[in-house]
Amino acid sequence: MYFKQADIFWDMPKTFVNEVYKQTEKVSFEKDECLFQAGDPADHCFIHLKGQIKLSLGEPGQTVYLVSHAGEAFG
């Protein structure tokens, strides 16, 4: 799994990464499903596994960042 390879965990002690991993949940989302909106509480961190995630801000449909590589962290 790409969780341990995510940039956010690079150079972290293996014991720390394993403890964080124990608290994770694998979830899937449908195309065009909204994961979060500006102003939402930052209570989740996502590690991308497969597909593409478009992060948008402002005008509908305006993509400001595309998450497309396995292991990228966002949230």
N, CA, C, O and CB atoms as a CASP TS submission, in Angstrom:
PFRMAT TS
TARGET T0000
AUTHOR 0000-0000-0000
METHOD Language model
MODEL 1
PARENT N/A
ATOM      1  N   MET     1       0.851  -1.185   0.000  1.00  0.00           N
ATOM      2  CA  MET     1       0.000   0.000   0.000  1.00  0.00           C
ATOM      3  C   MET     1       0.892   1.242   0.000  1.00  0.00           C
ATOM      4  O   MET     1       1.999   1.220   0.539  1.00  0.00           O
ATOM      5  CB  MET     1      -0.966   0.002   1.232  1.00  0.00           C
ATOM      6  N   TYR     2       0.413   2.297  -0.593  1.00  0.00           N
ATOM      7  CA  TYR     2       1.200   3.513  -0.757  1.00  0.00           C
ATOM      8  C   TYR     2       1.236   4.388   0.481  1.00  0.00           C
ATOM      9  O   TYR     2       1.961   5.382   0.510  1.00  0.00           O
ATOM     10  CB  TYR     2       0.667   4.303  -1.896  1.00  0.00           C
ATOM     11  N   PHE     3       0.483   4.047   1.486  1.00  0.00           N
ATOM     12  CA  PHE     3       0.418   4.858   2.700  1.00  0.00           C
ATOM     13  C   PHE     3       1.813   5.132   3.255  1.00  0.00           C
ATOM     14  O   PHE     3       2.140   6.279   3.559  1.00  0.00           O
ATOM     15  CB  PHE     3      -0.443   4.162   3.760  1.00  0.00           C
ATOM     16  N   LYS     4       2.627   4.106   3.389  1.00  0.00           N
ATOM     17  CA  LYS     4       3.951   4.250   3.981  1.00  0.00           C
ATOM     18  C   LYS     4       4.910   5.007   3.073  1.00  0.00           C
ATOM     19  O   LYS     4       5.958   5.468   3.527  1.00  0.00           O
ATOM     20  CB  LYS     4       4.522   2.892   4.305  1.00  0.00           C
ATOM     21  N   GLN     5       4.562   5.142   1.788  1.00  0.00           N
ATOM     22  CA  GLN     5       5.411   5.847   0.840  1.00  0.00           C
ATOM     23  C   GLN     5       4.988   7.299   0.641  1.00  0.00           C
ATOM     24  O   GLN     5       5.643   8.037  -0.095  1.00  0.00           O
ATOM     25  CB  GLN     5       5.401   5.129  -0.482  1.00  0.00           C
ATOM     26  N   ALA     6       3.919   7.709   1.276  1.00  0.00           N
ATOM     27  CA  ALA     6       3.414   9.074   1.102  1.00  0.00           C
ATOM     28  C   ALA     6       4.458  10.083   1.562  1.00  0.00           C
ATOM     29  O   ALA     6       5.140   9.876   2.565  1.00  0.00           O
ATOM     30  CB  ALA     6       2.095   9.275   1.883  1.00  0.00           C
ATOM     31  N   ASP     7       4.573  11.175   0.817  1.00  0.00           N
ATOM     32  CA  ASP     7       5.541  12.222   1.144  1.00  0.00           C
ATOM     33  C   ASP     7       5.413  12.708   2.582  1.00  0.00           C
ATOM     34  O   ASP     7       6.409  13.038   3.226  1.00  0.00           O
ATOM     35  CB  ASP     7       5.376  13.390   0.200  1.00  0.00           C
ATOM     36  N   ILE     8       4.194  12.750   3.075  1.00  0.00           N
ATOM     37  CA  ILE     8       3.959  13.282   4.421  1.00  0.00           C
ATOM     38  C   ILE     8       4.654  12.429   5.489  1.00  0.00           C
ATOM     39  O   ILE     8       4.953  12.930   6.573  1.00  0.00           O
ATOM     40  CB  ILE     8       2.450  13.355   4.707  1.00  0.00           C
ATOM     41  N   PHE     9       4.914  11.155   5.199  1.00  0.00           N
ATOM     42  CA  PHE     9       5.536  10.262   6.169  1.00  0.00           C
ATOM     43  C   PHE     9       7.008   9.975   5.874  1.00  0.00           C
ATOM     44  O   PHE     9       7.634   9.157   6.548  1.00  0.00           O
ATOM     45  CB  PHE     9       4.779   8.971   6.217  1.00  0.00           C
ATOM     46  N   TRP    10       7.550  10.647   4.873  1.00  0.00           N
ATOM     47  CA  TRP    10       8.952  10.420   4.505  1.00  0.00           C
ATOM     48  C   TRP    10       9.863  10.742   5.689  1.00  0.00           C
ATOM     49  O   TRP    10       9.705  11.783   6.327  1.00  0.00           O
ATOM     50  CB  TRP    10       9.344  11.280   3.271  1.00  0.00           C
ATOM     51  N   ASP    11      10.786   9.881   5.977  1.00  0.00           N
ATOM     52  CA  ASP    11      11.762  10.023   7.071  1.00  0.00           C
ATOM     53  C   ASP    11      11.155   9.957   8.472  1.00  0.00           C
ATOM     54  O   ASP    11      11.840  10.258   9.450  1.00  0.00           O
ATOM     55  CB  ASP    11      12.485  11.324   6.922  1.00  0.00           C
ATOM     56  N   MET    12       9.895   9.572   8.586  1.00  0.00           N
ATOM     57  CA  MET    12       9.298   9.397   9.908  1.00  0.00           C
ATOM     58  C   MET    12       9.691   8.002  10.419  1.00  0.00           C
ATOM     59  O   MET    12       9.885   7.080   9.627  1.00  0.00           O
ATOM     60  CB  MET    12       7.723   9.571   9.856  1.00  0.00           C
ATOM     61  N   PRO    13       9.805   7.857  11.731  1.00  0.00           N
ATOM     62  CA  PRO    13      10.125   6.533  12.280  1.00  0.00           C
ATOM     63  C   PRO    13       9.051   5.508  11.917  1.00  0.00           C
ATOM     64  O   PRO    13       7.860   5.817  11.925  1.00  0.00           O
ATOM     65  CB  PRO    13      10.279   6.612  13.807  1.00  0.00           C
ATOM     66  N   LYS    14       9.475   4.305  11.604  1.00  0.00           N
ATOM     67  CA  LYS    14       8.553   3.243  11.191  1.00  0.00           C
ATOM     68  C   LYS    14       7.489   2.984  12.262  1.00  0.00           C
ATOM     69  O   LYS    14       6.335   2.710  11.930  1.00  0.00           O
ATOM     70  CB  LYS    14       9.330   1.949  10.897  1.00  0.00           C
ATOM     71  N   THR    15       7.861   3.066  13.532  1.00  0.00           N
ATOM     72  CA  THR    15       6.892   2.822  14.607  1.00  0.00           C
ATOM     73  C   THR    15       5.786   3.872  14.588  1.00  0.00           C
ATOM     74  O   THR    15       4.624   3.547  14.833  1.00  0.00           O
ATOM     75  CB  THR    15       7.595   2.820  15.978  1.00  0.00           C
ATOM     76  N   PHE    16       6.133   5.134  14.299  1.00  0.00           N
ATOM     77  CA  PHE    16       5.137   6.204  14.220  1.00  0.00           C
ATOM     78  C   PHE    16       4.186   5.965  13.045  1.00  0.00           C
ATOM     79  O   PHE    16       2.968   6.069  13.190  1.00  0.00           O
ATOM     80  CB  PHE    16       5.827   7.578  14.078  1.00  0.00           C
ATOM     81  N   VAL    17       4.755   5.646  11.888  1.00  0.00           N
ATOM     82  CA  VAL    17       3.939   5.396  10.692  1.00  0.00           C
ATOM     83  C   VAL    17       2.997   4.231  10.940  1.00  0.00           C
ATOM     84  O   VAL    17       1.833   4.291  10.541  1.00  0.00           O
ATOM     85  CB  VAL    17       4.833   5.108   9.462  1.00  0.00           C
ATOM     86  N   ASN    18       3.464   3.182  11.582  1.00  0.00           N
ATOM     87  CA  ASN    18       2.612   2.023  11.871  1.00  0.00           C
ATOM     88  C   ASN    18       1.470   2.385  12.811  1.00  0.00           C
ATOM     89  O   ASN    18       0.355   1.893  12.642  1.00  0.00           O
ATOM     90  CB  ASN    18       3.442   0.894  12.479  1.00  0.00           C
ATOM     91  N   GLU    19       1.731   3.243  13.804  1.00  0.00           N
ATOM     92  CA  GLU    19       0.671   3.673  14.715  1.00  0.00           C
ATOM     93  C   GLU    19      -0.388   4.499  13.983  1.00  0.00           C
ATOM     94  O   GLU    19      -1.583   4.328  14.223  1.00  0.00           O
ATOM     95  CB  GLU    19       1.265   4.486  15.873  1.00  0.00           C
ATOM     96  N   VAL    20       0.042   5.385  13.100  1.00  0.00           N
ATOM     97  CA  VAL    20      -0.906   6.177  12.314  1.00  0.00           C
ATOM     98  C   VAL    20      -1.706   5.255  11.406  1.00  0.00           C
ATOM     99  O   VAL    20      -2.922   5.402  11.286  1.00  0.00           O
ATOM    100  CB  VAL    20      -0.172   7.261  11.480  1.00  0.00           C
ATOM    101  N   TYR    21      -1.034   4.311  10.769  1.00  0.00           N
ATOM    102  CA  TYR    21      -1.701   3.379   9.844  1.00  0.00           C
ATOM    103  C   TYR    21      -2.819   2.593  10.539  1.00  0.00           C
ATOM    104  O   TYR    21      -3.848   2.309   9.925  1.00  0.00           O
ATOM    105  CB  TYR    21      -0.674   2.402   9.245  1.00  0.00           C
ATOM    106  N   LYS    22      -2.627   2.248  11.787  1.00  0.00           N
ATOM    107  CA  LYS    22      -3.649   1.495  12.532  1.00  0.00           C
ATOM    108  C   LYS    22      -4.954   2.277  12.656  1.00  0.00           C
ATOM    109  O   LYS    22      -6.016   1.695  12.880  1.00  0.00           O
ATOM    110  CB  LYS    22      -3.130   1.138  13.926  1.00  0.00           C
ATOM    111  N   GLN    23      -4.867   3.599  12.510  1.00  0.00           N
ATOM    112  CA  GLN    23      -6.051   4.450  12.665  1.00  0.00           C
ATOM    113  C   GLN    23      -6.686   4.833  11.332  1.00  0.00           C
ATOM    114  O   GLN    23      -7.615   5.640  11.294  1.00  0.00           O
ATOM    115  CB  GLN    23      -5.685   5.703  13.424  1.00  0.00           C
ATOM    116  N   THR    24      -6.185   4.254  10.231  1.00  0.00           N
ATOM    117  CA  THR    24      -6.696   4.625   8.913  1.00  0.00           C
ATOM    118  C   THR    24      -7.890   3.790   8.499  1.00  0.00           C
ATOM    119  O   THR    24      -8.183   2.749   9.088  1.00  0.00           O
ATOM    120  CB  THR    24      -5.609   4.492   7.882  1.00  0.00           C
ATOM    121  N   GLU    25      -8.566   4.265   7.480  1.00  0.00           N
ATOM    122  CA  GLU    25      -9.715   3.581   6.898  1.00  0.00           C
ATOM    123  C   GLU    25      -9.631   3.759   5.391  1.00  0.00           C
ATOM    124  O   GLU    25      -9.441   4.874   4.905  1.00  0.00           O
ATOM    125  CB  GLU    25     -11.073   4.134   7.469  1.00  0.00           C
ATOM    126  N   LYS    26      -9.771   2.676   4.654  1.00  0.00           N
ATOM    127  CA  LYS    26      -9.766   2.763   3.196  1.00  0.00           C
ATOM    128  C   LYS    26     -11.184   3.077   2.726  1.00  0.00           C
ATOM    129  O   LYS    26     -12.129   2.358   3.051  1.00  0.00           O
ATOM    130  CB  LYS    26      -9.240   1.436   2.548  1.00  0.00           C
ATOM    131  N   VAL    27     -11.322   4.163   1.955  1.00  0.00           N
ATOM    132  CA  VAL    27     -12.630   4.574   1.445  1.00  0.00           C
ATOM    133  C   VAL    27     -12.529   4.831  -0.057  1.00  0.00           C
ATOM    134  O   VAL    27     -11.455   5.114  -0.587  1.00  0.00           O
ATOM    135  CB  VAL    27     -13.145   5.844   2.188  1.00  0.00           C
ATOM    136  N   SER    28     -13.660   4.725  -0.717  1.00  0.00           N
ATOM    137  CA  SER    28     -13.749   5.015  -2.154  1.00  0.00           C
ATOM    138  C   SER    28     -14.807   6.085  -2.359  1.00  0.00           C
ATOM    139  O   SER    28     -15.744   6.209  -1.570  1.00  0.00           O
ATOM    140  CB  SER    28     -14.088   3.726  -2.984  1.00  0.00           C
ATOM    141  N   PHE    29     -14.648   6.854  -3.427  1.00  0.00           N
ATOM    142  CA  PHE    29     -15.594   7.919  -3.734  1.00  0.00           C
ATOM    143  C   PHE    29     -16.035   7.807  -5.183  1.00  0.00           C
ATOM    144  O   PHE    29     -15.286   7.333  -6.037  1.00  0.00           O
ATOM    145  CB  PHE    29     -14.974   9.306  -3.460  1.00  0.00           C
ATOM    146  N   GLU    30     -17.245   8.243  -5.448  1.00  0.00           N
ATOM    147  CA  GLU    30     -17.796   8.247  -6.800  1.00  0.00           C
ATOM    148  C   GLU    30     -17.281   9.466  -7.567  1.00  0.00           C
ATOM    149  O   GLU    30     -16.886  10.467  -6.969  1.00  0.00           O
ATOM    150  CB  GLU    30     -19.346   8.244  -6.761  1.00  0.00           C
ATOM    151  N   LYS    31     -17.291   9.368  -8.889  1.00  0.00           N
ATOM    152  CA  LYS    31     -16.909  10.492  -9.734  1.00  0.00           C
ATOM    153  C   LYS    31     -17.772  11.707  -9.397  1.00  0.00           C
ATOM    154  O   LYS    31     -18.984  11.585  -9.219  1.00  0.00           O
ATOM    155  CB  LYS    31     -17.045  10.125 -11.231  1.00  0.00           C
ATOM    156  N   ASP    32     -17.150  12.861  -9.312  1.00  0.00           N
ATOM    157  CA  ASP    32     -17.791  14.150  -9.019  1.00  0.00           C
ATOM    158  C   ASP    32     -18.312  14.271  -7.585  1.00  0.00           C
ATOM    159  O   ASP    32     -19.023  15.226  -7.276  1.00  0.00           O
ATOM    160  CB  ASP    32     -18.930  14.370  -9.973  1.00  0.00           C
ATOM    161  N   GLU    33     -17.977  13.331  -6.710  1.00  0.00           N
ATOM    162  CA  GLU    33     -18.367  13.437  -5.310  1.00  0.00           C
ATOM    163  C   GLU    33     -17.478  14.469  -4.620  1.00  0.00           C
ATOM    164  O   GLU    33     -16.266  14.488  -4.838  1.00  0.00           O
ATOM    165  CB  GLU    33     -18.270  12.057  -4.598  1.00  0.00           C
ATOM    166  N   CYS    34     -18.066  15.318  -3.800  1.00  0.00           N
ATOM    167  CA  CYS    34     -17.330  16.359  -3.087  1.00  0.00           C
ATOM    168  C   CYS    34     -16.792  15.768  -1.781  1.00  0.00           C
ATOM    169  O   CYS    34     -17.558  15.253  -0.966  1.00  0.00           O
ATOM    170  CB  CYS    34     -18.241  17.607  -2.807  1.00  0.00           C
ATOM    171  N   LEU    35     -15.467  15.845  -1.584  1.00  0.00           N
ATOM    172  CA  LEU    35     -14.845  15.303  -0.378  1.00  0.00           C
ATOM    173  C   LEU    35     -14.835  16.314   0.763  1.00  0.00           C
ATOM    174  O   LEU    35     -15.016  15.949   1.924  1.00  0.00           O
ATOM    175  CB  LEU    35     -13.426  14.856  -0.678  1.00  0.00           C
ATOM    176  N   PHE    36     -14.624  17.575   0.432  1.00  0.00           N
ATOM    177  CA  PHE    36     -14.642  18.651   1.419  1.00  0.00           C
ATOM    178  C   PHE    36     -14.760  19.982   0.697  1.00  0.00           C
ATOM    179  O   PHE    36     -14.507  20.082  -0.503  1.00  0.00           O
ATOM    180  CB  PHE    36     -13.369  18.618   2.309  1.00  0.00           C
ATOM    181  N   GLN    37     -15.154  21.009   1.458  1.00  0.00           N
ATOM    182  CA  GLN    37     -15.305  22.342   0.886  1.00  0.00           C
ATOM    183  C   GLN    37     -14.510  23.344   1.708  1.00  0.00           C
ATOM    184  O   GLN    37     -14.184  23.087   2.867  1.00  0.00           O
ATOM    185  CB  GLN    37     -16.792  22.751   0.823  1.00  0.00           C
ATOM    186  N   ALA    38     -14.202  24.475   1.111  1.00  0.00           N
ATOM    187  CA  ALA    38     -13.494  25.540   1.819  1.00  0.00           C
ATOM    188  C   ALA    38     -14.268  25.882   3.083  1.00  0.00           C
ATOM    189  O   ALA    38     -15.485  26.058   3.042  1.00  0.00           O
ATOM    190  CB  ALA    38     -13.318  26.801   0.917  1.00  0.00           C
ATOM    191  N   GLY    39     -13.570  25.974   4.192  1.00  0.00           N
ATOM    192  CA  GLY    39     -14.201  26.305   5.467  1.00  0.00           C
ATOM    193  C   GLY    39     -14.569  25.096   6.308  1.00  0.00           C
ATOM    194  O   GLY    39     -14.864  25.241   7.494  1.00  0.00           O
ATOM    195  N   ASP    40     -14.558  23.893   5.715  1.00  0.00           N
ATOM    196  CA  ASP    40     -14.834  22.682   6.490  1.00  0.00           C
ATOM    197  C   ASP    40     -13.712  22.466   7.512  1.00  0.00           C
ATOM    198  O   ASP    40     -12.570  22.855   7.269  1.00  0.00           O
ATOM    199  CB  ASP    40     -14.973  21.442   5.551  1.00  0.00           C
ATOM    200  N   PRO    41     -14.033  21.848   8.651  1.00  0.00           N
ATOM    201  CA  PRO    41     -12.967  21.539   9.611  1.00  0.00           C
ATOM    202  C   PRO    41     -11.972  20.560   8.982  1.00  0.00           C
ATOM    203  O   PRO    41     -12.365  19.649   8.254  1.00  0.00           O
ATOM    204  CB  PRO    41     -13.561  20.945  10.925  1.00  0.00           C
ATOM    205  N   ALA    42     -10.705  20.753   9.263  1.00  0.00           N
ATOM    206  CA  ALA    42      -9.654  19.882   8.719  1.00  0.00           C
ATOM    207  C   ALA    42      -9.499  18.673   9.625  1.00  0.00           C
ATOM    208  O   ALA    42      -8.546  18.578  10.399  1.00  0.00           O
ATOM    209  CB  ALA    42      -8.297  20.645   8.581  1.00  0.00           C
ATOM    210  N   ASP    43     -10.450  17.749   9.520  1.00  0.00           N
ATOM    211  CA  ASP    43     -10.411  16.575  10.394  1.00  0.00           C
ATOM    212  C   ASP    43     -10.078  15.279   9.655  1.00  0.00           C
ATOM    213  O   ASP    43     -10.198  14.191  10.220  1.00  0.00           O
ATOM    214  CB  ASP    43     -11.734  16.422  11.092  1.00  0.00           C
ATOM    215  N   HIS    44      -9.662  15.394   8.399  1.00  0.00           N
ATOM    216  CA  HIS    44      -9.255  14.218   7.631  1.00  0.00           C
ATOM    217  C   HIS    44      -7.988  14.523   6.837  1.00  0.00           C
ATOM    218  O   HIS    44      -7.758  15.656   6.413  1.00  0.00           O
ATOM    219  CB  HIS    44     -10.388  13.764   6.683  1.00  0.00           C
ATOM    220  N   CYS    45      -7.200  13.521   6.654  1.00  0.00           N
ATOM    221  CA  CYS    45      -6.040  13.585   5.766  1.00  0.00           C
ATOM    222  C   CYS    45      -6.195  12.406   4.817  1.00  0.00           C
ATOM    223  O   CYS    45      -6.397  11.275   5.258  1.00  0.00           O
ATOM    224  CB  CYS    45      -4.652  13.537   6.564  1.00  0.00           C
ATOM    225  N   PHE    46      -6.101  12.661   3.539  1.00  0.00           N
ATOM    226  CA  PHE    46      -6.276  11.619   2.542  1.00  0.00           C
ATOM    227  C   PHE    46      -4.940  11.249   1.920  1.00  0.00           C
ATOM    228  O   PHE    46      -4.096  12.117   1.697  1.00  0.00           O
ATOM    229  CB  PHE    46      -7.261  12.066   1.462  1.00  0.00           C
ATOM    230  N   ILE    47      -4.742   9.960   1.639  1.00  0.00           N
ATOM    231  CA  ILE    47      -3.594   9.477   0.883  1.00  0.00           C
ATOM    232  C   ILE    47      -4.165   8.877  -0.398  1.00  0.00           C
ATOM    233  O   ILE    47      -4.928   7.912  -0.350  1.00  0.00           O
ATOM    234  CB  ILE    47      -2.729   8.419   1.708  1.00  0.00           C
ATOM    235  N   HIS    48      -3.804   9.437  -1.514  1.00  0.00           N
ATOM    236  CA  HIS    48      -4.345   9.016  -2.809  1.00  0.00           C
ATOM    237  C   HIS    48      -3.794   7.652  -3.212  1.00  0.00           C
ATOM    238  O   HIS    48      -2.589   7.415  -3.130  1.00  0.00           O
ATOM    239  CB  HIS    48      -4.020  10.058  -3.891  1.00  0.00           C
ATOM    240  N   LEU    49      -4.676   6.761  -3.645  1.00  0.00           N
ATOM    241  CA  LEU    49      -4.260   5.435  -4.092  1.00  0.00           C
ATOM    242  C   LEU    49      -4.454   5.236  -5.587  1.00  0.00           C
ATOM    243  O   LEU    49      -3.564   4.721  -6.264  1.00  0.00           O
ATOM    244  CB  LEU    49      -5.022   4.376  -3.340  1.00  0.00           C
ATOM    245  N   LYS    50      -5.619   5.644  -6.113  1.00  0.00           N
ATOM    246  CA  LYS    50      -5.921   5.354  -7.509  1.00  0.00           C
ATOM    247  C   LYS    50      -6.923   6.373  -8.046  1.00  0.00           C
ATOM    248  O   LYS    50      -7.780   6.860  -7.309  1.00  0.00           O
ATOM    249  CB  LYS    50      -6.470   3.917  -7.663  1.00  0.00           C
ATOM    250  N   GLY    51      -6.809   6.690  -9.326  1.00  0.00           N
ATOM    251  CA  GLY    51      -7.723   7.629  -9.965  1.00  0.00           C
ATOM    252  C   GLY    51      -7.156   9.037  -9.955  1.00  0.00           C
ATOM    253  O   GLY    51      -5.941   9.228  -9.917  1.00  0.00           O
ATOM    254  N   GLN    52      -8.048  10.022  -9.990  1.00  0.00           N
ATOM    255  CA  GLN    52      -7.646  11.424  -9.961  1.00  0.00           C
ATOM    256  C   GLN    52      -8.581  12.201  -9.048  1.00  0.00           C
ATOM    257  O   GLN    52      -9.781  11.933  -8.986  1.00  0.00           O
ATOM    258  CB  GLN    52      -7.644  12.029 -11.384  1.00  0.00           C
ATOM    259  N   ILE    53      -8.019  13.150  -8.357  1.00  0.00           N
ATOM    260  CA  ILE    53      -8.792  14.045  -7.496  1.00  0.00           C
ATOM    261  C   ILE    53      -8.538  15.467  -7.975  1.00  0.00           C
ATOM    262  O   ILE    53      -7.388  15.901  -8.039  1.00  0.00           O
ATOM    263  CB  ILE    53      -8.405  13.872  -5.975  1.00  0.00           C
ATOM    264  N   LYS    54      -9.594  16.194  -8.310  1.00  0.00           N
ATOM    265  CA  LYS    54      -9.460  17.594  -8.718  1.00  0.00           C
ATOM    266  C   LYS    54      -9.795  18.476  -7.527  1.00  0.00           C
ATOM    267  O   LYS    54     -10.900  18.420  -6.988  1.00  0.00           O
ATOM    268  CB  LYS    54     -10.385  17.925  -9.934  1.00  0.00           C
ATOM    269  N   LEU    55      -8.829  19.289  -7.124  1.00  0.00           N
ATOM    270  CA  LEU    55      -9.055  20.255  -6.056  1.00  0.00           C
ATOM    271  C   LEU    55      -9.378  21.587  -6.710  1.00  0.00           C
ATOM    272  O   LEU    55      -8.582  22.109  -7.490  1.00  0.00           O
ATOM    273  CB  LEU    55      -7.812  20.370  -5.101  1.00  0.00           C
ATOM    274  N   SER    56     -10.538  22.135  -6.397  1.00  0.00           N
ATOM    275  CA  SER    56     -11.022  23.357  -7.035  1.00  0.00           C
ATOM    276  C   SER    56     -11.260  24.433  -5.997  1.00  0.00           C
ATOM    277  O   SER    56     -11.546  24.152  -4.833  1.00  0.00           O
ATOM    278  CB  SER    56     -12.307  23.089  -7.824  1.00  0.00           C
ATOM    279  N   LEU    57     -11.135  25.675  -6.446  1.00  0.00           N
ATOM    280  CA  LEU    57     -11.393  26.822  -5.592  1.00  0.00           C
ATOM    281  C   LEU    57     -11.926  27.934  -6.469  1.00  0.00           C
ATOM    282  O   LEU    57     -11.378  28.200  -7.538  1.00  0.00           O
ATOM    283  CB  LEU    57     -10.112  27.269  -4.822  1.00  0.00           C
ATOM    284  N   GLY    58     -12.974  28.577  -6.033  1.00  0.00           N
ATOM    285  CA  GLY    58     -13.527  29.685  -6.813  1.00  0.00           C
ATOM    286  C   GLY    58     -14.569  29.203  -7.810  1.00  0.00           C
ATOM    287  O   GLY    58     -15.481  28.453  -7.462  1.00  0.00           O
ATOM    288  N   GLU    59     -14.422  29.646  -9.057  1.00  0.00           N
ATOM    289  CA  GLU    59     -15.386  29.327 -10.105  1.00  0.00           C
ATOM    290  C   GLU    59     -15.603  27.817 -10.231  1.00  0.00           C
ATOM    291  O   GLU    59     -14.642  27.048 -10.187  1.00  0.00           O
ATOM    292  CB  GLU    59     -14.917  29.901 -11.442  1.00  0.00           C
ATOM    293  N   PRO    60     -16.858  27.389 -10.386  1.00  0.00           N
ATOM    294  CA  PRO    60     -17.121  25.962 -10.584  1.00  0.00           C
ATOM    295  C   PRO    60     -16.338  25.425 -11.789  1.00  0.00           C
ATOM    296  O   PRO    60     -16.311  26.031 -12.860  1.00  0.00           O
ATOM    297  CB  PRO    60     -18.634  25.717 -10.778  1.00  0.00           C
ATOM    298  N   GLY    61     -15.715  24.289 -11.579  1.00  0.00           N
ATOM    299  CA  GLY    61     -14.973  23.662 -12.659  1.00  0.00           C
ATOM    300  C   GLY    61     -13.540  24.132 -12.797  1.00  0.00           C
ATOM    301  O   GLY    61     -12.802  23.593 -13.622  1.00  0.00           O
ATOM    302  N   GLN    62     -13.116  25.128 -12.013  1.00  0.00           N
ATOM    303  CA  GLN    62     -11.750  25.636 -12.091  1.00  0.00           C
ATOM    304  C   GLN    62     -10.852  24.773 -11.206  1.00  0.00           C
ATOM    305  O   GLN    62     -10.902  24.885  -9.981  1.00  0.00           O
ATOM    306  CB  GLN    62     -11.681  27.137 -11.661  1.00  0.00           C
ATOM    307  N   THR    63     -10.028  23.912 -11.815  1.00  0.00           N
ATOM    308  CA  THR    63      -9.130  23.038 -11.076  1.00  0.00           C
ATOM    309  C   THR    63      -7.863  23.794 -10.716  1.00  0.00           C
ATOM    310  O   THR    63      -7.206  24.361 -11.589  1.00  0.00           O
ATOM    311  CB  THR    63      -8.797  21.776 -11.892  1.00  0.00           C
ATOM    312  N   VAL    64      -7.514  23.806  -9.423  1.00  0.00           N
ATOM    313  CA  VAL    64      -6.295  24.475  -8.989  1.00  0.00           C
ATOM    314  C   VAL    64      -5.169  23.478  -8.738  1.00  0.00           C
ATOM    315  O   VAL    64      -3.995  23.851  -8.732  1.00  0.00           O
ATOM    316  CB  VAL    64      -6.561  25.288  -7.729  1.00  0.00           C
ATOM    317  N   TYR    65      -5.525  22.210  -8.531  1.00  0.00           N
ATOM    318  CA  TYR    65      -4.516  21.171  -8.342  1.00  0.00           C
ATOM    319  C   TYR    65      -5.135  19.825  -8.687  1.00  0.00           C
ATOM    320  O   TYR    65      -6.300  19.573  -8.382  1.00  0.00           O
ATOM    321  CB  TYR    65      -3.965  21.174  -6.882  1.00  0.00           C
ATOM    322  N   LEU    66      -4.363  18.977  -9.314  1.00  0.00           N
ATOM    323  CA  LEU    66      -4.821  17.642  -9.683  1.00  0.00           C
ATOM    324  C   LEU    66      -3.976  16.621  -8.937  1.00  0.00           C
ATOM    325  O   LEU    66      -2.764  16.549  -9.137  1.00  0.00           O
ATOM    326  CB  LEU    66      -4.739  17.418 -11.225  1.00  0.00           C
ATOM    327  N   VAL    67      -4.613  15.829  -8.076  1.00  0.00           N
ATOM    328  CA  VAL    67      -3.934  14.749  -7.351  1.00  0.00           C
ATOM    329  C   VAL    67      -4.050  13.507  -8.224  1.00  0.00           C
ATOM    330  O   VAL    67      -5.151  13.004  -8.451  1.00  0.00           O
ATOM    331  CB  VAL    67      -4.560  14.511  -5.903  1.00  0.00           C
ATOM    332  N   SER    68      -2.923  13.013  -8.713  1.00  0.00           N
ATOM    333  CA  SER    68      -2.992  11.881  -9.631  1.00  0.00           C
ATOM    334  C   SER    68      -1.937  10.811  -9.384  1.00  0.00           C
ATOM    335  O   SER    68      -1.942   9.772 -10.045  1.00  0.00           O
ATOM    336  CB  SER    68      -2.867  12.371 -11.024  1.00  0.00           C
ATOM    337  N   HIS    69      -1.047  11.051  -8.452  1.00  0.00           N
ATOM    338  CA  HIS    69       0.018  10.068  -8.184  1.00  0.00           C
ATOM    339  C   HIS    69      -0.264   9.338  -6.867  1.00  0.00           C
ATOM    340  O   HIS    69      -0.550   9.962  -5.845  1.00  0.00           O
ATOM    341  CB  HIS    69       1.417  10.766  -8.129  1.00  0.00           C
ATOM    342  N   ALA    70      -0.179   8.017  -6.913  1.00  0.00           N
ATOM    343  CA  ALA    70      -0.377   7.223  -5.699  1.00  0.00           C
ATOM    344  C   ALA    70       0.619   7.667  -4.639  1.00  0.00           C
ATOM    345  O   ALA    70       1.805   7.837  -4.920  1.00  0.00           O
ATOM    346  CB  ALA    70      -0.224   5.705  -5.992  1.00  0.00           C
ATOM    347  N   GLY    71       0.134   7.850  -3.436  1.00  0.00           N
ATOM    348  CA  GLY    71       0.975   8.266  -2.318  1.00  0.00           C
ATOM    349  C   GLY    71       0.883   9.741  -1.990  1.00  0.00           C
ATOM    350  O   GLY    71       1.380  10.168  -0.948  1.00  0.00           O
ATOM    351  N   GLU    72       0.253  10.543  -2.862  1.00  0.00           N
ATOM    352  CA  GLU    72       0.110  11.980  -2.578  1.00  0.00           C
ATOM    353  C   GLU    72      -0.859  12.166  -1.413  1.00  0.00           C
ATOM    354  O   GLU    72      -1.885  11.492  -1.332  1.00  0.00           O
ATOM    355  CB  GLU    72      -0.392  12.758  -3.841  1.00  0.00           C
ATOM    356  N   ALA    73      -0.526  13.076  -0.527  1.00  0.00           N
ATOM    357  CA  ALA    73      -1.387  13.394   0.613  1.00  0.00           C
ATOM    358  C   ALA    73      -2.105  14.707   0.362  1.00  0.00           C
ATOM    359  O   ALA    73      -1.523  15.638  -0.196  1.00  0.00           O
ATOM    360  CB  ALA    73      -0.569  13.467   1.924  1.00  0.00           C
ATOM    361  N   PHE    74      -3.363  14.789   0.769  1.00  0.00           N
ATOM    362  CA  PHE    74      -4.133  16.019   0.632  1.00  0.00           C
ATOM    363  C   PHE    74      -5.236  16.009   1.674  1.00  0.00           C
ATOM    364  O   PHE    74      -5.527  14.969   2.265  1.00  0.00           O
ATOM    365  CB  PHE    74      -4.720  16.167  -0.804  1.00  0.00           C
ATOM    366  N   GLY    75      -5.849  17.157   1.902  1.00  0.00           N
ATOM    367  CA  GLY    75      -6.969  17.219   2.817  1.00  0.00           C
ATOM    368  C   GLY    75      -7.007  18.487   3.608  1.00  0.00           C
ATOM    369  O   GLY    75      -7.907  18.677   4.427  1.00  0.00           O
TER
END
